[in-house]
Amino acid sequence: MKKTSLLFSFLLLLHVVEAQKSGSWVGPGKAIDPYRYTIVKSAVFQQASVASAHPLASQVGAVVMKNGGNAFDAAIAVQLALAVVYPGAGNLGGGGFLLARKANKELVGIDYREAAPGKANRDMYLDKNGQVQLNLSQLGHLASGIPGTVAGLFATMEHARLPFRVLIQPAIDLAEHGFVITEKEASGLNGIRESVVKNSTRPTAFVKQEKWKAGDTLVQKELAGTLRRMQKDGAAGFYEGETAKLIVEEMKRGNGIITYEDLSNYTAKLRKPLEFKYRDHQVISFAPPSSGGLLIGQMLKMIEKFPVKEMGFQTPASVQLMIEAERRAYADRAAYMGDPDFFPVPVTTLLSDAYLTQRMADYVRDKAGSSSMVKAGVIKESEQTTHLSVMDKQGNMVAVTTTLNGGYGSRTVVGGAGFLLNNEMDDFSAKPGVPNMYGAVGGEANAIAPGKRMLSSMTPTLLLKNDRPFLVVGTPGGTTIPTSVFQAIVNIVDFGMTAEDAINKPKFHHQWLPDEVAVERDFDVNTKKALQQMGYKITERAAIGRTEAILINKQGKRETAADKRGDDSVSGF
């Protein structure tokens, strides 16, 4: 072994010993103070950085990397921390996707998307008249797919340096001793109180007699117990034993269908990431069962032949072009995208230049397209999610998007285990042509089947420039995820924006059906009027997504930005 390798191993061992000796990084006066913390929206870091949905989670990731961990260690620890401090979307009871490029240029794609239980069937949400009962796919026990997050964390451990018992300890401390909640968190917990009471069968830490307010401390003793079982027994501490028993008992009390066999048989899967060029950048994104990588690939390649930079940022010309690319990509999503283990997704064709040129053949500048006329191309062959972006000093890039689907998932807390279950079954096509909670329409490609993974919009994405790390980006937002990532990339690559500007500029969204353009309230008034004159239906809506980005600037530093739209925060060194 080389001397440098021996030295590295020795220093790493020292870091681990120090971490274990200190007992915890969390507490008053320690590196992570759960009772006194601030939100940092953007900063430039020399060596390593994290952007996530909560300041405490971002701090956890930075401290892990300071103490010998790499970007994978940080991603694991941040996800565990988010499961505690961000219950609306951070989770043990959901699933997600991890996309990474290691410093040695190896690409990693880990799919831990939830799956349909063994007792699921394609018509399980239809009544006797064949009408969809969306309340069953969106709230309560029957809405939950088999959780995949914990399997994903342990699949990621192959690429980590530190022991899992060290990485999970901050989350245990945050759950056991509590953390001070923000105004947004208090509002969220108050907003879901009745729904959680209705859809859970046991008392939960999320509900108390009086209303939550900013500055209150949220303590989650049952969740701490679940985390300790994972610390002691690994993945089996979740999918087997006491936690599995608590999940199955919760299912029985609420007429759910997840069984011991569903839990013990669940595995994370490796997926080959999608790769394509956009201008002079290499784009790496997630493959099906995420639709996200395919959608941004299609949208970017559809606009690449046009002079987007010369058109100008969010002018009528550039926005119209991007809307029409979005329309066509989402039409293809409805027809051709699903779990590749169950449906032959025509990935190569969907990303081919010839196919995408044909898709834009009927694009007319200054005139609104029509979704009744634009169908899926002819081929012969979530809004409460959370994202984290991490980059370490070695150059490992990690993008992770995880979800419960809707805010606080199915609103069902596992009695005795303290975590919320997802409502991902709504991401299947409950009936061909019937939209889900995000208005997304699907067909056979995304029909329910036992063990199948529901189609996702999650879009963790990496960009390289000259074969070197350039951008880590992603966002929550249901079906708005791919269009948000699409716009962030265009803002940086075509319009030369900083990471902060790129993610905070007003967003717009079109998803084929409904045939309307959603815009944020601060979207340019003149551009909106021009689009309306072209024939577009414009609807204003609240914030779209919460994008997290790390951009390598010209000085080689990590320009890190967290979205203005939430409590998102950055940390690093």
C-alpha positions as CSV (number, residue, x, y, z in Angstrom):
1,M,0.0,0.0,0.0
2,K,1.3,3.5,-0.8
3,K,2.4,5.8,2.0
4,T,-0.3,8.3,1.1
5,S,-3.0,5.6,1.4
6,L,-1.7,4.5,4.8
7,L,-1.7,8.1,5.9
8,F,-5.2,8.7,4.7
9,S,-6.4,5.6,6.4
10,F,-4.8,6.6,9.7
11,L,-6.3,10.1,9.5
12,L,-9.7,8.7,8.8
13,L,-9.4,6.4,11.8
14,L,-8.6,9.3,14.0
15,H,-11.7,11.2,12.7
16,V,-13.9,8.2,13.5
17,V,-12.4,7.7,16.9
18,E,-12.8,11.4,17.7
19,A,-16.4,11.3,16.5
20,Q,-17.2,8.3,18.7
21,K,-15.3,9.7,21.7
22,S,-17.2,13.0,21.6
23,G,-20.5,11.1,21.8
24,S,-22.4,13.6,19.9
25,W,-22.1,16.6,17.6
26,V,-25.6,17.7,18.7
27,G,-26.5,19.8,21.7
28,P,-26.2,23.3,23.3
29,G,-22.7,24.6,22.7
30,K,-21.8,21.9,20.2
31,A,-21.3,22.0,16.5
32,I,-25.0,21.6,15.9
33,D,-27.2,23.4,18.4
34,P,-30.8,22.4,17.8
35,Y,-32.1,25.2,20.0
36,R,-30.2,28.1,18.4
37,Y,-29.6,28.0,14.6
38,T,-29.9,30.3,11.7
39,I,-31.0,29.9,8.1
40,V,-28.2,30.6,5.5
41,K,-29.5,31.0,2.0
42,S,-26.2,31.2,0.1
43,A,-22.5,31.0,0.6
44,V,-19.3,30.2,-1.1
45,F,-17.2,27.4,0.4
46,Q,-13.7,26.3,-0.3
47,Q,-13.8,22.6,0.2
48,A,-17.2,21.0,0.8
49,S,-20.9,22.0,1.1
50,V,-24.5,20.9,1.5
51,A,-27.8,22.5,0.6
52,S,-31.0,21.0,2.0
53,A,-34.5,21.8,3.2
54,H,-33.5,22.5,6.8
55,P,-30.5,24.3,8.4
56,L,-29.9,21.6,11.1
57,A,-29.8,18.9,8.4
58,S,-27.3,20.9,6.3
59,Q,-25.2,21.5,9.4
60,V,-25.2,17.7,10.1
61,G,-23.9,17.1,6.5
62,A,-21.1,19.6,6.9
63,V,-20.0,18.4,10.3
64,V,-19.9,14.8,9.0
65,M,-17.6,15.9,6.1
66,K,-15.4,17.9,8.5
67,N,-15.0,14.8,10.6
68,G,-13.7,12.5,7.8
69,G,-16.9,11.6,6.0
70,N,-17.3,12.1,2.2
71,A,-20.3,13.3,0.3
72,F,-22.0,9.9,0.6
73,D,-21.6,9.9,4.4
74,A,-23.1,13.4,4.4
75,A,-26.0,12.4,2.2
76,I,-26.9,9.5,4.5
77,A,-26.6,11.7,7.7
78,V,-28.6,14.5,6.1
79,Q,-31.4,12.2,5.0
80,L,-31.6,10.8,8.5
81,A,-31.6,14.3,10.1
82,L,-34.4,15.4,7.6
83,A,-36.5,12.4,8.8
84,V,-36.5,14.2,12.2
85,V,-36.4,17.9,11.5
86,Y,-38.5,18.0,8.3
87,P,-41.4,15.6,8.8
88,G,-43.4,17.0,5.9
89,A,-41.1,15.4,3.4
90,G,-38.0,14.1,5.1
91,N,-38.7,10.5,5.9
92,L,-38.1,6.9,6.9
93,G,-41.5,5.9,5.5
94,G,-41.0,7.1,1.9
95,G,-38.4,6.6,-0.8
96,G,-36.2,8.3,-3.3
97,F,-33.3,8.4,-5.7
98,L,-29.6,9.0,-5.2
99,L,-27.5,10.1,-8.1
100,A,-23.8,10.5,-7.8
101,R,-20.5,10.9,-9.6
102,K,-17.5,9.8,-7.6
103,A,-14.2,11.5,-7.7
104,N,-12.9,8.6,-9.8
105,K,-15.6,9.4,-12.4
106,E,-17.8,6.4,-11.5
107,L,-21.5,7.1,-11.8
108,V,-23.9,5.7,-9.1
109,G,-27.7,5.5,-9.4
110,I,-29.6,4.0,-6.5
111,D,-33.4,3.6,-6.8
112,Y,-35.2,3.3,-3.5
113,R,-38.5,4.3,-4.8
114,E,-41.5,2.9,-2.9
115,A,-43.2,-0.2,-4.4
116,A,-46.8,-1.5,-4.6
117,P,-47.5,-4.0,-1.9
118,G,-48.1,-7.7,-2.9
119,K,-51.8,-7.4,-2.3
120,A,-52.1,-4.4,-4.6
121,N,-54.0,-4.6,-7.9
122,R,-54.6,-2.3,-10.8
123,D,-58.3,-1.6,-9.9
124,M,-57.8,-1.3,-6.1
125,Y,-59.0,2.4,-6.0
126,L,-62.1,1.9,-8.3
127,D,-65.6,1.7,-6.8
128,K,-68.3,-0.8,-8.2
129,N,-69.1,1.7,-10.9
130,G,-65.5,2.0,-12.1
131,Q,-65.0,5.5,-10.6
132,V,-61.7,6.4,-9.0
133,Q,-61.8,6.9,-5.2
134,L,-58.8,9.3,-5.0
135,N,-59.3,9.7,-1.2
136,L,-58.1,6.1,-0.8
137,S,-55.0,6.6,-2.9
138,Q,-54.1,9.9,-1.2
139,L,-54.9,9.6,2.5
140,G,-54.7,6.8,5.1
141,H,-53.2,3.3,5.2
142,L,-54.2,2.1,1.8
143,A,-52.3,5.0,0.1
144,S,-48.9,3.8,1.2
145,G,-46.4,1.9,-0.9
146,I,-43.6,-0.2,0.7
147,P,-41.1,2.3,2.2
148,G,-37.7,2.3,0.5
149,T,-35.7,5.0,2.2
150,V,-33.9,2.8,4.7
151,A,-32.9,0.3,2.1
152,G,-31.5,3.2,0.1
153,L,-29.4,4.5,3.0
154,F,-27.8,1.1,3.5
155,A,-27.2,0.7,-0.3
156,T,-25.4,4.0,-0.1
157,M,-23.1,2.8,2.7
158,E,-21.0,0.9,0.1
159,H,-19.6,4.3,-0.9
160,A,-19.3,5.9,2.6
161,R,-16.4,6.0,4.9
162,L,-17.8,6.3,8.4
163,P,-19.7,3.7,10.4
164,F,-23.5,3.9,10.1
165,R,-23.7,4.2,13.9
166,V,-21.9,7.5,13.7
167,L,-23.9,8.8,10.8
168,I,-27.3,8.1,12.5
169,Q,-26.3,9.5,15.9
170,P,-27.2,13.2,15.1
171,A,-30.7,12.1,14.0
172,I,-31.2,10.1,17.2
173,D,-30.1,13.1,19.3
174,L,-32.4,15.5,17.4
175,A,-35.3,13.1,17.9
176,E,-34.6,12.2,21.5
177,H,-33.9,15.7,22.9
178,G,-35.9,17.7,20.3
179,F,-35.3,20.8,18.2
180,V,-36.8,24.3,18.0
181,I,-39.3,24.6,15.2
182,T,-39.6,27.5,12.8
183,E,-42.8,29.5,12.0
184,K,-43.2,27.5,8.7
185,E,-42.9,24.2,10.6
186,A,-45.4,25.3,13.2
187,S,-47.9,26.3,10.5
188,G,-47.4,23.0,8.7
189,L,-48.0,20.9,11.8
190,N,-51.1,23.0,12.7
191,G,-52.4,22.6,9.2
192,I,-52.3,18.8,9.2
193,R,-53.5,18.2,12.8
194,E,-57.0,17.0,12.0
195,S,-55.8,14.9,9.1
196,V,-53.1,13.2,11.2
197,V,-55.6,12.5,14.0
198,K,-58.1,11.1,11.5
199,N,-55.7,8.9,9.6
200,S,-53.5,7.6,12.5
201,T,-54.6,5.0,15.0
202,R,-52.3,6.0,17.9
203,P,-51.2,9.3,19.6
204,T,-48.3,11.0,17.8
205,A,-45.7,13.6,18.7
206,F,-47.0,15.8,15.8
207,V,-50.3,16.5,17.6
208,K,-50.6,18.4,20.9
209,Q,-53.5,20.0,22.8
210,E,-52.6,23.6,21.9
211,K,-51.4,25.0,18.6
212,W,-47.7,24.8,17.6
213,K,-45.9,28.1,17.5
214,A,-42.4,29.2,16.4
215,G,-39.9,28.4,19.1
216,D,-41.6,25.3,20.4
217,T,-39.5,22.2,20.8
218,L,-40.6,19.1,18.9
219,V,-39.5,15.9,20.7
220,Q,-40.0,12.5,19.0
221,K,-39.2,9.7,21.5
222,E,-40.8,7.0,19.4
223,L,-38.9,8.0,16.3
224,A,-35.7,8.0,18.4
225,G,-36.4,4.4,19.3
226,T,-36.9,3.4,15.7
227,L,-33.6,5.1,14.8
228,R,-31.8,3.2,17.6
229,R,-33.1,-0.1,16.3
230,M,-31.5,0.8,12.9
231,Q,-28.3,1.9,14.7
232,K,-28.2,-1.5,16.4
233,D,-29.4,-3.9,13.7
234,G,-29.0,-2.1,10.4
235,A,-31.6,-2.4,7.7
236,A,-33.1,-5.3,9.6
237,G,-33.8,-2.9,12.4
238,F,-36.5,-1.4,10.1
239,Y,-37.6,-4.1,7.7
240,E,-37.7,-6.9,10.4
241,G,-38.2,-7.2,14.1
242,E,-40.0,-4.6,16.3
243,T,-40.3,-1.8,13.7
244,A,-41.7,-4.2,11.0
245,K,-44.2,-5.4,13.7
246,L,-45.3,-1.9,14.4
247,I,-45.8,-1.1,10.7
248,V,-47.8,-4.3,10.1
249,E,-49.9,-3.7,13.2
250,E,-50.6,-0.2,12.0
251,M,-51.7,-1.5,8.7
252,K,-54.1,-4.0,10.3
253,R,-55.7,-1.3,12.5
254,G,-56.2,0.9,9.4
255,N,-57.1,-1.7,6.8
256,G,-53.8,-1.2,5.0
257,I,-52.2,-4.0,3.0
258,I,-48.4,-3.8,3.6
259,T,-47.2,-7.2,5.1
260,Y,-44.1,-8.6,6.7
261,E,-43.2,-10.2,3.4
262,D,-43.5,-6.9,1.6
263,L,-41.1,-5.3,4.1
264,S,-38.5,-8.2,4.2
265,N,-38.5,-8.5,0.4
266,Y,-37.9,-4.9,-0.4
267,T,-34.6,-4.0,-2.0
268,A,-33.0,-0.9,-3.4
269,K,-32.0,-1.2,-7.1
270,L,-29.0,0.1,-9.0
271,R,-30.0,2.1,-12.1
272,K,-27.7,3.2,-14.9
273,P,-27.9,7.0,-14.9
274,L,-28.9,8.8,-18.1
275,E,-26.2,10.9,-19.8
276,F,-26.6,13.4,-22.6
277,K,-25.0,16.7,-23.8
278,Y,-26.5,20.1,-23.6
279,R,-24.4,22.8,-25.3
280,D,-20.9,22.3,-23.9
281,H,-22.0,20.4,-20.8
282,Q,-22.4,16.8,-19.9
283,V,-25.7,16.2,-18.1
284,I,-26.3,13.2,-15.8
285,S,-29.7,12.5,-14.5
286,F,-31.9,9.7,-13.1
287,A,-33.4,7.0,-15.3
288,P,-36.9,5.4,-15.0
289,P,-38.8,4.8,-12.9
290,S,-38.1,8.5,-12.5
291,S,-39.5,10.4,-15.4
292,G,-37.3,13.4,-14.4
293,G,-34.1,12.6,-16.3
294,L,-36.0,11.7,-19.5
295,L,-38.1,14.9,-19.3
296,I,-35.2,17.3,-18.8
297,G,-33.2,15.5,-21.5
298,Q,-36.1,15.9,-23.9
299,M,-36.7,19.5,-23.0
300,L,-33.1,20.6,-23.1
301,K,-32.5,18.9,-26.4
302,M,-35.7,20.3,-27.9
303,I,-34.5,23.9,-27.2
304,E,-30.8,23.3,-27.9
305,K,-31.1,24.2,-31.7
306,F,-32.6,27.6,-30.8
307,P,-30.7,30.8,-29.8
308,V,-32.0,30.8,-26.3
309,K,-29.3,33.2,-24.9
310,E,-30.1,35.7,-27.7
311,M,-33.8,35.4,-27.0
312,G,-33.2,36.7,-23.4
313,F,-34.2,35.5,-19.9
314,Q,-37.9,35.1,-19.5
315,T,-38.8,37.1,-22.6
316,P,-42.0,36.0,-24.4
317,A,-39.8,34.3,-27.0
318,S,-37.7,32.2,-24.6
319,V,-40.6,31.3,-22.3
320,Q,-42.8,30.3,-25.2
321,L,-40.1,28.0,-26.6
322,M,-39.6,26.4,-23.2
323,I,-43.4,25.9,-22.6
324,E,-43.8,24.1,-25.9
325,A,-40.8,21.8,-25.1
326,E,-42.5,21.1,-21.7
327,R,-45.8,20.4,-23.3
328,R,-44.4,17.8,-25.7
329,A,-42.2,16.1,-23.1
330,Y,-45.1,15.7,-20.6
331,A,-47.3,14.3,-23.4
332,D,-44.7,11.6,-23.8
333,R,-44.5,11.0,-20.0
334,A,-48.2,10.1,-20.0
335,A,-47.8,7.5,-22.7
336,Y,-44.3,6.0,-22.4
337,M,-42.8,6.3,-19.0
338,G,-43.1,3.8,-16.1
339,D,-41.2,1.2,-14.1
340,P,-38.7,-0.4,-16.7
341,D,-39.0,-3.7,-14.8
342,F,-42.6,-3.9,-15.9
343,F,-42.9,-1.7,-19.0
344,P,-40.4,-1.3,-21.9
345,V,-39.6,2.4,-21.7
346,P,-38.1,3.5,-25.0
347,V,-35.4,5.6,-23.5
348,T,-33.0,5.7,-26.5
349,T,-35.8,6.9,-28.9
350,L,-37.2,9.5,-26.4
351,L,-33.8,11.1,-26.2
352,S,-32.8,10.8,-29.9
353,D,-32.1,13.9,-32.0
354,A,-34.3,12.6,-34.8
355,Y,-37.3,12.0,-32.6
356,L,-37.0,15.3,-30.8
357,T,-36.6,17.2,-34.0
358,Q,-39.8,15.6,-35.2
359,R,-41.5,16.6,-31.9
360,M,-40.8,20.3,-32.4
361,A,-41.7,20.3,-36.1
362,D,-45.1,21.8,-35.4
363,Y,-43.8,24.5,-33.0
364,V,-45.0,27.9,-34.2
365,R,-43.3,31.0,-32.7
366,D,-45.7,33.5,-31.1
367,K,-48.6,31.2,-31.2
368,A,-49.8,29.0,-28.4
369,G,-49.8,25.2,-29.0
370,S,-52.7,23.1,-28.0
371,S,-52.6,19.9,-25.8
372,S,-55.7,18.6,-27.6
373,M,-53.6,18.7,-30.8
374,V,-50.2,17.7,-29.3
375,K,-50.3,14.1,-28.4
376,A,-47.5,11.7,-27.4
377,G,-45.0,11.1,-30.2
378,V,-45.2,8.1,-32.4
379,I,-42.6,5.5,-31.2
380,K,-42.1,2.2,-32.9
381,E,-40.8,0.2,-30.1
382,S,-44.7,14.8,-5.9
383,E,-45.7,18.1,-4.2
384,Q,-44.0,17.5,-1.0
385,T,-40.6,16.1,-1.7
386,T,-37.2,17.2,-0.5
387,H,-33.8,17.5,-2.2
388,L,-30.3,17.7,-1.0
389,S,-27.1,18.5,-2.9
390,V,-23.7,17.6,-1.6
391,M,-20.1,18.1,-2.8
392,D,-17.0,17.2,-0.9
393,K,-13.4,18.3,-1.1
394,Q,-12.4,15.2,-3.2
395,G,-15.0,16.2,-5.9
396,N,-17.6,13.5,-5.1
397,M,-21.0,14.9,-6.3
398,V,-24.2,13.6,-4.7
399,A,-27.8,14.6,-5.5
400,V,-30.6,13.0,-3.5
401,T,-34.4,13.5,-3.9
402,T,-36.7,11.8,-1.5
403,T,-40.4,12.0,-0.9
404,L,-43.5,11.1,1.0
405,N,-45.5,12.4,-2.1
406,G,-48.0,14.8,-0.7
407,G,-47.2,17.0,2.3
408,Y,-46.8,14.7,5.3
409,G,-47.6,11.8,3.0
410,S,-50.6,9.7,3.9
411,R,-51.0,11.6,7.2
412,T,-50.6,8.1,8.8
413,V,-48.1,7.9,11.6
414,V,-46.9,4.3,12.5
415,G,-48.0,3.8,16.1
416,G,-45.1,3.3,18.4
417,A,-42.5,4.0,15.6
418,G,-43.1,7.7,15.2
419,F,-42.8,8.2,11.5
420,L,-45.2,9.1,8.7
421,L,-46.0,6.7,5.9
422,N,-46.0,7.9,2.2
423,N,-49.0,8.2,-0.1
424,E,-47.1,7.2,-3.2
425,M,-49.8,4.8,-4.5
426,D,-51.3,8.0,-5.9
427,D,-48.4,8.3,-8.3
428,F,-49.6,5.2,-10.1
429,S,-52.3,5.7,-12.8
430,A,-55.3,4.6,-10.8
431,K,-57.3,4.6,-14.0
432,P,-56.0,5.5,-17.5
433,G,-56.7,9.1,-18.3
434,V,-57.6,10.1,-14.7
435,P,-55.2,12.7,-13.2
436,N,-53.6,12.2,-9.8
437,M,-53.2,14.8,-7.1
438,Y,-50.7,16.7,-9.2
439,G,-52.9,16.6,-12.3
440,A,-50.5,14.1,-14.0
441,V,-52.2,11.7,-16.4
442,G,-51.0,8.2,-17.1
443,G,-51.9,4.9,-18.8
444,E,-50.8,1.3,-19.0
445,A,-47.1,2.2,-18.5
446,N,-47.9,3.3,-15.0
447,A,-50.8,1.0,-14.0
448,I,-50.7,-0.6,-10.5
449,A,-49.1,-4.0,-10.2
450,P,-47.7,-5.9,-7.1
451,G,-44.0,-5.0,-6.6
452,K,-44.0,-2.3,-9.3
453,R,-42.5,1.1,-8.6
454,M,-44.7,4.0,-9.4
455,L,-43.5,6.6,-11.9
456,S,-41.8,9.6,-10.3
457,S,-41.0,13.1,-11.2
458,M,-37.9,13.3,-9.0
459,T,-34.9,14.7,-10.9
460,P,-31.6,14.6,-9.0
461,T,-29.2,16.0,-11.6
462,L,-25.4,16.6,-12.1
463,L,-23.6,18.7,-14.8
464,L,-20.0,18.4,-15.8
465,K,-18.0,20.9,-17.8
466,N,-14.8,19.7,-19.5
467,D,-15.3,16.4,-17.7
468,R,-15.0,18.2,-14.3
469,P,-17.7,18.8,-11.6
470,F,-19.8,21.8,-12.4
471,L,-23.3,21.6,-10.9
472,V,-25.4,19.6,-8.4
473,V,-29.1,20.4,-8.6
474,G,-32.6,19.2,-7.7
475,T,-35.8,20.2,-6.1
476,P,-39.1,19.0,-4.7
477,G,-42.4,19.9,-6.3
478,G,-44.3,16.9,-7.7
479,T,-44.7,17.2,-11.5
480,T,-43.1,20.7,-11.4
481,I,-39.7,19.1,-10.4
482,P,-38.4,18.5,-14.0
483,T,-39.5,21.9,-15.3
484,S,-37.8,23.6,-12.2
485,V,-34.5,21.7,-12.8
486,F,-34.8,22.4,-16.6
487,Q,-35.2,26.2,-15.9
488,A,-32.3,26.2,-13.4
489,I,-30.0,24.6,-15.9
490,V,-31.0,27.0,-18.6
491,N,-30.5,29.9,-16.3
492,I,-27.0,28.8,-15.5
493,V,-25.8,27.5,-18.9
494,D,-27.6,29.9,-21.3
495,F,-28.0,33.0,-19.2
496,G,-24.8,32.8,-17.0
497,M,-26.6,33.2,-13.7
498,T,-25.1,32.6,-10.2
499,A,-26.5,29.6,-8.4
500,E,-28.5,31.9,-6.1
501,D,-30.2,33.8,-9.0
502,A,-30.8,30.6,-11.0
503,I,-32.9,28.9,-8.4
504,N,-34.7,32.0,-7.0
505,K,-35.9,33.6,-10.2
506,P,-39.7,33.3,-10.9
507,K,-40.7,29.9,-12.3
508,F,-43.3,28.7,-14.8
509,H,-44.7,25.3,-15.5
510,H,-46.6,23.4,-18.2
511,Q,-47.3,19.7,-18.0
512,W,-49.4,19.0,-21.2
513,L,-52.6,18.5,-19.1
514,P,-54.2,20.7,-17.9
515,D,-53.5,22.9,-20.9
516,E,-52.4,26.0,-18.9
517,V,-49.2,27.7,-17.9
518,A,-48.7,28.1,-14.1
519,V,-46.5,31.0,-13.1
520,E,-45.4,32.2,-9.7
521,R,-46.9,35.5,-8.5
522,D,-43.7,37.5,-9.1
523,F,-43.4,36.3,-12.7
524,D,-42.8,39.2,-15.2
525,V,-46.1,41.0,-15.9
526,N,-45.2,42.0,-19.5
527,T,-44.2,38.5,-20.5
528,K,-47.4,37.1,-18.9
529,K,-49.5,39.5,-21.0
530,A,-47.6,38.6,-24.2
531,L,-48.2,34.9,-23.6
532,Q,-51.9,35.5,-23.1
533,Q,-52.0,37.4,-26.4
534,M,-50.4,34.4,-28.1
535,G,-53.4,32.3,-26.8
536,Y,-51.9,30.8,-23.6
537,K,-54.1,30.3,-20.5
538,I,-52.0,31.7,-17.5
539,T,-52.7,30.8,-13.9
540,E,-50.9,32.3,-10.9
541,R,-50.0,30.0,-8.1
542,A,-47.9,29.8,-4.9
543,A,-44.2,28.9,-4.9
544,I,-43.0,26.2,-7.3
545,G,-40.4,23.9,-5.8
546,R,-37.5,24.5,-3.5
547,T,-34.3,24.1,-5.5
548,E,-30.9,23.3,-3.9
549,A,-27.8,23.9,-6.0
550,I,-24.0,23.7,-5.8
551,L,-22.1,25.4,-8.6
552,I,-18.4,25.3,-9.1
553,N,-17.5,28.9,-9.9
554,K,-14.5,30.2,-12.0
555,Q,-12.3,30.2,-8.9
556,G,-13.1,26.5,-8.3
557,K,-15.1,27.2,-5.1
558,R,-18.4,25.7,-4.2
559,E,-21.1,28.4,-4.8
560,T,-23.9,26.9,-2.7
561,A,-27.6,28.1,-2.7
562,A,-30.8,27.1,-0.9
563,D,-34.1,28.1,-2.2
564,K,-35.8,31.3,-0.9
565,R,-39.1,29.6,-0.9
566,G,-38.7,27.7,2.5
567,D,-36.5,27.2,5.5
568,D,-33.8,25.7,3.1
569,S,-30.3,26.4,4.2
570,V,-26.6,25.8,3.2
571,S,-23.6,24.8,5.3
572,G,-20.0,23.9,4.5
573,F,-16.4,24.8,5.0
